[in-house]
Amino acid sequence: MTAPARSYQVSHLDALEAESIFVMREVVAEMERPVLLFSGGKDSIVMLRLAQKAFAPANIPFPVMHVDTGHNFPEVLEYRDQRVAELGLHLIVASVPEALANGTVRESADGMRNRIQTPVLLEAVEKHRFDALFGGARRDEEKARAKERVFSFRDEFGQWDPKNQRPELWSLYNGRHHPGESIRVFPLSNWTELDVWHYIARERIPLPSIYYAHEREVIERDGMLYAVNEFFRPRAGEERFKARVRYRTVGDASCTAAVRSDADTVEKVIEEVAATRITERGATRGDDRVSEAAMEDRKREGYF
């Protein structure tokens, strides 16, 4: 009597994990000087876990870099430094405040620093001669990001041309580039926000407390709740009040809004994300509301 056939099916999360690990290993095999962009946000935290698995039992074979706007949530910076120390990583900080001080960039009129991160990032890439940069962008976040390949080619000026990208058939990735050019790599391209949270739950990955419901002093502007802090002050006529909120995405504290929430555990966050119909950037990022093509314009200049 023959033995019953074994089932070799894998779960959805296992398939996503395997794909991302394959992408990371492919980059390390093809490229000379990769770096992982690490802000302390949930997507970059998941990328770190994937990198641990990809190269275990060895250490992660590339540094991590944070493009620091100087407008950070303190909980996120604390987490960043703690995680870097735990894993023994080499952290490179590309500082927007330093660039402002030496005249490389100028403060924007609206006070938001996301746009002026780009020249700081490109300068750091040139200084350290990075030829591959891992980013945590996902296609479900925003329509400009949905156009990205997993291996996204950038020219010698760090710019992205959506019409000048390479086919990615059968998971074959083309990392060829000339000196000065680089590849932006997005291992989480095919993940969704809900996938990320299911993975965080499965792997029991700790996150900054800002991702869970807590009480914070906020003001309402343009239909969004912004925390009152040293980088974001109320305008005349805007009323401060306390609300129970959490952050779906973490960025510049001057343009990242919170959402009302009672989700103070990962399980409750998963329930909340499963029920929402608005992406996290659409719900919480004021800088993406500047124009219909705000993100694509920044990406063409070199932004992630």
C-alpha positions as CSV (number, residue, x, y, z in Angstrom):
1,M,0.0,0.0,0.0
2,T,1.5,3.3,-1.0
3,A,2.0,6.1,1.5
4,P,-0.4,9.1,1.1
5,A,1.1,12.0,-0.8
6,R,2.5,14.8,1.4
7,S,1.1,18.3,1.1
8,Y,3.8,20.8,0.4
9,Q,1.5,23.8,0.5
10,V,2.9,26.8,2.5
11,S,0.9,29.6,4.1
12,H,0.5,33.0,2.6
13,L,2.9,34.5,5.1
14,D,5.5,31.8,4.6
15,A,5.3,32.5,0.8
16,L,5.8,36.3,1.3
17,E,8.6,35.7,3.8
18,A,10.4,33.3,1.3
19,E,10.1,35.8,-1.5
20,S,11.5,38.6,0.6
21,I,14.4,36.5,1.8
22,F,15.2,35.4,-1.7
23,V,15.3,39.1,-2.8
24,M,17.7,40.0,0.0
25,R,20.0,37.1,-0.7
26,E,19.9,38.0,-4.4
27,V,21.0,41.6,-3.6
28,V,23.9,40.5,-1.4
29,A,25.0,38.0,-4.2
30,E,24.8,40.6,-7.0
31,M,25.7,44.0,-5.4
32,E,28.9,45.2,-3.7
33,R,27.7,47.8,-1.1
34,P,24.0,47.3,0.0
35,V,22.4,49.2,2.9
36,L,19.0,48.9,4.6
37,L,17.0,52.0,5.3
38,F,15.9,51.8,8.9
39,S,13.7,54.5,10.5
40,G,12.3,52.5,13.4
41,G,9.0,52.2,11.5
42,K,7.1,48.9,11.3
43,D,8.1,48.1,7.7
44,S,11.8,48.6,8.3
45,I,11.5,46.6,11.5
46,V,10.0,43.7,9.5
47,M,12.8,44.0,7.0
48,L,15.3,43.7,9.8
49,R,13.7,40.5,10.9
50,L,13.7,39.1,7.4
51,A,17.4,40.0,7.1
52,Q,18.2,38.2,10.3
53,K,16.5,35.1,8.9
54,A,18.1,35.4,5.5
55,F,21.7,35.4,6.7
56,A,21.4,33.4,10.0
57,P,23.5,32.2,11.8
58,A,25.8,35.0,10.5
59,N,25.3,38.6,11.3
60,I,23.4,40.9,8.9
61,P,26.1,41.6,6.2
62,F,25.3,45.3,5.5
63,P,24.8,48.5,7.6
64,V,21.5,50.3,8.2
65,M,20.9,53.9,7.5
66,H,18.4,56.4,8.9
67,V,17.7,59.6,7.0
68,D,17.0,61.8,10.1
69,T,14.8,64.8,9.5
70,G,15.3,66.0,13.1
71,H,11.5,66.0,13.5
72,N,11.3,62.5,15.1
73,F,8.9,61.0,17.6
74,P,11.1,60.2,20.6
75,E,9.6,56.7,21.1
76,V,10.8,55.8,17.6
77,L,14.4,57.1,18.0
78,E,14.6,55.2,21.3
79,Y,13.5,52.0,19.6
80,R,15.9,52.5,16.7
81,D,18.9,52.8,18.9
82,Q,17.8,49.9,21.1
83,R,17.3,47.6,18.1
84,V,20.6,48.6,16.5
85,A,22.4,47.8,19.8
86,E,20.7,44.5,20.3
87,L,21.7,43.3,16.8
88,G,25.1,44.8,16.8
89,L,24.4,46.7,13.6
90,H,26.4,49.6,12.1
91,L,24.1,52.6,12.0
92,I,24.7,55.4,9.6
93,V,22.7,58.6,10.2
94,A,22.2,61.0,7.3
95,S,21.2,64.2,9.1
96,V,18.8,66.8,7.6
97,P,19.6,69.2,10.5
98,E,23.3,69.0,9.6
99,A,22.5,69.6,6.0
100,L,20.5,72.7,7.0
101,A,23.3,74.0,9.1
102,N,25.9,73.7,6.3
103,G,23.6,75.1,3.7
104,T,23.2,71.9,1.6
105,V,19.4,72.3,1.9
106,R,16.9,75.0,2.9
107,E,13.9,74.7,5.2
108,S,10.7,74.5,3.3
109,A,8.0,77.2,3.7
110,D,5.5,74.7,5.3
111,G,8.1,73.4,7.8
112,M,7.8,69.8,6.5
113,R,11.1,68.1,5.9
114,N,10.2,65.1,3.9
115,R,11.0,66.7,0.6
116,I,14.4,67.9,1.7
117,Q,15.4,64.4,2.8
118,T,16.1,63.6,-0.8
119,P,19.3,65.5,-1.3
120,V,20.5,64.3,2.1
121,L,19.8,60.7,1.1
122,L,21.6,61.1,-2.3
123,E,24.6,62.7,-0.7
124,A,24.9,59.8,1.8
125,V,24.6,57.3,-1.1
126,E,27.4,59.0,-3.0
127,K,29.6,59.3,0.1
128,H,29.3,55.7,1.1
129,R,29.1,54.4,-2.5
130,F,26.0,52.4,-1.9
131,D,24.8,50.5,-5.0
132,A,21.7,48.9,-3.5
133,L,19.3,50.4,-0.9
134,F,16.6,48.3,0.8
135,G,13.4,50.2,1.4
136,G,10.2,49.2,3.1
137,A,7.8,50.6,0.6
138,R,4.8,48.4,-0.4
139,R,2.7,48.6,-3.5
140,D,-0.6,48.9,-1.5
141,E,0.5,52.1,0.2
142,E,0.2,54.6,-2.6
143,K,-0.3,54.5,-6.4
144,A,3.2,55.9,-7.3
145,R,4.7,53.0,-5.2
146,A,2.4,50.6,-7.0
147,K,4.4,51.4,-10.2
148,E,7.7,50.3,-8.6
149,R,9.6,47.1,-9.6
150,V,11.1,45.1,-6.8
151,F,14.5,46.1,-8.2
152,S,14.0,49.8,-9.0
153,F,16.7,51.3,-11.2
154,R,18.0,54.8,-10.4
155,D,20.3,56.8,-12.7
156,E,23.6,58.5,-11.7
157,F,21.6,61.4,-10.3
158,G,19.5,59.1,-8.1
159,Q,16.4,59.8,-10.1
160,W,13.6,57.4,-10.9
161,D,12.0,57.1,-14.4
162,P,8.9,54.9,-14.3
163,K,9.2,54.4,-18.0
164,N,12.8,53.2,-17.8
165,Q,12.5,50.1,-15.6
166,R,13.4,46.5,-16.2
167,P,11.0,43.5,-16.6
168,E,10.9,41.1,-13.7
169,L,9.7,37.8,-15.2
170,W,9.8,34.5,-13.2
171,S,11.5,36.3,-10.2
172,L,14.6,37.1,-12.3
173,Y,16.1,40.4,-11.1
174,N,18.5,42.5,-13.1
175,G,20.9,44.4,-10.9
176,R,23.3,45.5,-13.6
177,H,24.3,49.1,-13.3
178,H,27.1,51.5,-14.1
179,P,29.3,53.4,-11.6
180,G,27.2,56.0,-9.9
181,E,23.9,54.3,-10.6
182,S,22.0,52.3,-8.0
183,I,19.1,50.0,-7.4
184,R,16.4,50.6,-4.8
185,V,15.2,47.3,-3.6
186,F,11.7,46.7,-2.1
187,P,11.5,43.2,-0.5
188,L,8.0,44.0,0.9
189,S,6.5,45.1,-2.5
190,N,3.9,42.4,-2.5
191,W,3.0,42.6,1.2
192,T,0.0,44.6,2.5
193,E,-0.4,46.5,5.7
194,L,-2.4,43.6,7.0
195,D,0.3,41.1,6.0
196,V,2.9,43.2,7.9
197,W,0.8,43.1,11.1
198,H,0.1,39.4,10.8
199,Y,3.8,38.8,10.5
200,I,4.6,41.0,13.5
201,A,2.1,39.0,15.5
202,R,3.4,35.6,14.3
203,E,7.1,36.6,14.9
204,R,6.3,38.4,18.1
205,I,8.2,41.4,17.0
206,P,8.3,44.3,19.5
207,L,7.3,47.8,18.1
208,P,7.6,51.3,19.3
209,S,4.7,52.1,21.7
210,I,3.4,54.8,19.3
211,Y,1.9,52.0,17.1
212,Y,-0.6,51.1,19.8
213,A,-3.5,53.1,21.3
214,H,-2.5,55.7,23.9
215,E,-3.7,59.1,25.0
216,R,-2.1,62.1,23.4
217,E,-2.8,65.8,23.1
218,V,-3.8,66.6,19.5
219,I,-5.4,69.1,17.3
220,E,-7.6,68.4,14.2
221,R,-6.5,69.8,10.9
222,D,-7.8,68.9,7.4
223,G,-9.7,66.0,8.9
224,M,-6.6,64.5,10.6
225,L,-5.4,64.4,14.2
226,Y,-1.9,65.8,14.7
227,A,0.0,65.5,18.0
228,V,1.0,68.8,19.6
229,N,4.8,68.8,20.0
230,E,7.8,71.0,19.4
231,F,7.6,70.4,15.7
232,F,3.8,70.9,15.3
233,R,2.1,73.8,16.9
234,P,-1.6,74.8,16.8
235,R,-2.6,77.7,14.6
236,A,-4.9,80.5,15.7
237,G,-8.3,79.1,16.4
238,E,-7.2,75.5,16.6
239,E,-8.2,73.8,19.8
240,R,-6.0,71.3,21.7
241,F,-7.7,68.3,23.2
242,K,-6.8,64.8,24.4
243,A,-7.8,61.7,22.4
244,R,-7.0,58.0,22.4
245,V,-5.0,57.5,19.2
246,R,-2.4,55.3,17.6
247,Y,-0.1,55.8,14.5
248,R,-0.5,53.6,11.5
249,T,2.7,54.9,9.9
250,V,5.7,56.8,11.5
251,G,7.4,59.6,9.7
252,D,8.2,63.3,10.2
253,A,6.3,64.5,13.3
254,S,5.4,67.7,11.5
255,C,3.3,65.9,8.9
256,T,2.3,62.5,10.3
257,A,-1.2,62.2,11.8
258,A,-2.7,59.7,14.2
259,V,-6.0,57.9,14.0
260,R,-8.6,57.4,16.8
261,S,-8.2,53.9,18.1
262,D,-8.6,51.6,21.1
263,A,-6.3,49.0,19.6
264,D,-3.7,48.5,22.3
265,T,-2.6,45.0,21.3
266,V,-1.4,43.5,18.1
267,E,-4.5,41.4,17.8
268,K,-6.8,44.5,18.1
269,V,-4.7,46.3,15.5
270,I,-5.1,43.4,13.1
271,E,-8.9,43.6,13.5
272,E,-8.9,47.4,13.0
273,V,-6.7,47.2,9.9
274,A,-8.8,44.4,8.4
275,A,-11.9,46.6,8.6
276,T,-10.4,49.8,7.2
277,R,-10.6,50.9,3.5
278,I,-8.1,53.7,3.6
279,T,-4.4,53.1,3.2
280,E,-2.2,54.3,6.1
281,R,-0.5,57.0,4.0
282,G,-3.9,58.2,2.7
283,A,-5.2,58.4,6.3
284,T,-2.2,59.9,8.1
285,R,0.3,61.7,5.9
286,G,-0.2,65.4,5.3
287,D,2.7,65.6,2.9
288,D,1.0,63.3,0.4
289,R,-2.0,65.7,0.2
290,V,0.1,68.5,-1.3
291,S,-0.9,67.4,-4.9
292,E,-2.4,64.4,-6.6
293,A,1.1,63.4,-7.8
294,A,3.1,64.5,-4.7
295,M,4.7,61.1,-4.0
296,E,5.6,60.4,-7.7
297,D,7.2,63.9,-7.9
298,R,9.4,63.1,-4.9
299,K,10.2,59.7,-6.2
300,R,11.4,61.1,-9.5
301,E,13.8,63.4,-7.6
302,G,15.3,60.4,-5.7
303,Y,12.9,59.9,-2.7
304,F,11.9,56.4,-1.6
